């Protein structure tokens, strides 16, 4: 949980600022139903990763979403 502002509000603030509106946003959330995923896609987030998540695989998941290759 984030203090003061949730992820959606944070995303909206990023979208309001020309300097940050092109940054790809990946949500890390417990709200991962199909309807939630559709909503996230509609507003422009790149992906949503479900909680609980495996911290050892998180970097790989983020890299896959962004189309990056991780060095071993």
C-alpha positions, 0 to 999 in steps of 0.5 A: 500500500502506498501512503497518500496516493494509490497507484492509479492516482500516481499514474494520473499524475505522471500522465499530467506531466509532459516530462513523465507521460512517456514513461512506461508504467507497470502496476504491481497490484493485488487487483488483477481480475480481468476487468482490472486488467482491461481498465489498466490497459484502457488508461495506458499502463503497459502491464500489471504484475500480480501480488504476491509476486516472486521477488527473484523473478520480478526483474525478469517480468519487468524486462519481458514487459519492456522488451529488454534482455537481461544479462546473466 
